[in-house]
Amino acid sequence: MNSEIVSIRGKEKFVCDGFIYIFDSISKSDENVKFWRCEERGRCKARIHTRDETVVKTLNIHSHDSSATKVEVGKTITRIKNVLLRQWNKQ
């Protein structure tokens, strides 16, 4: 999976062109298509649709700049969580 980031509540995230998207839903007409919304939900209307981790449709323009730093922070936090979970499960 492209997503190396997981939200605080365990939802998968998708990174594309320096923007982070949160999983929203699966298409009712095609179960292979996932709908994603921009992480900046309150102020940005950008969305993407993916099929097998490939972006097939882009909707709206982001109302903010992309952030490579934010992406790296998200990946690092997810890695730390995974290490802690593995340690917890060993006990």
Residue pairs with C-beta under 8 A, 6 or more apart in sequence:
1 12
1 53
2 14
2 15
2 16
2 53
3 12
3 13
3 14
3 15
4 15
4 74
4 75
4 78
5 12
5 13
5 15
5 20
5 71
5 74
5 75
5 77
5 78
6 12
6 13
6 78
6 81
7 13
7 22
11 22
11 23
12 23
13 20
13 21
13 22
13 23
13 39
13 74
14 20
14 21
14 22
14 23
14 34
14 36
14 48
14 50
14 53
15 21
15 71
15 74
16 48
16 55
17 66
18 66
18 67
18 68
18 71
19 38
19 39
19 46
19 62
19 66
20 38
20 39
20 70
20 71
20 74
21 36
21 37
21 38
21 39
21 46
21 47
21 48
22 36
22 37
22 38
22 39
22 41
23 34
23 35
23 36
24 34
24 35
24 36
24 37
24 47
25 34
25 35
26 33
26 34
26 35
27 33
27 34
27 35
27 49
30 51
32 51
32 52
33 49
33 50
33 51
33 56
34 49
34 50
34 51
35 47
35 48
35 49
36 47
36 48
36 49
36 50
37 46
37 47
38 44
38 45
38 46
38 47
38 62
40 62
40 63
40 64
43 63
43 64
44 60
44 62
44 63
44 64
45 59
45 60
45 63
46 58
46 59
46 60
46 61
46 62
46 63
47 58
47 59
47 60
48 55
48 57
48 58
48 59
49 55
49 56
49 57
49 59
50 56
